[in-house]
Amino acid sequence: MNWDQVQGNWIQLRGKVREHWGRLTDDDLDIIAGRRDQLLGRIQEAYGCAREEAEQQVRDFENKLDDFAAKARTFAGNLKPKDQRASAAR
């Protein structure tokens, strides 16, 4: 998932960000608004870590988002009616 997608889906992803970084406040999340650079800065402030550590945390989060998106696509594909799946397999 790229950061344009994160910005476009920020309202839905706020909860995931909050779960991952519990020290971030609602005000922080409003300021971040799906922007990677803002997220990095807020992580550094809230957790007192260096930029490199914040970068690693964000990369880990990006990987989790990618895994989540892949699972969602698989799940959505499995929801197709049985006859659509059969014709798609042909």
Secondary structure, DSSP 8 states (H G I E B T S, - for coil): --HHHHHHTHHHHHHHHHHH-TT--HHHHHHHTT-HHHHHHHHHHHHT--HHHHHHHHHHHHHHHHHHHHHHHHHHHHTS-HHHHHHHH-
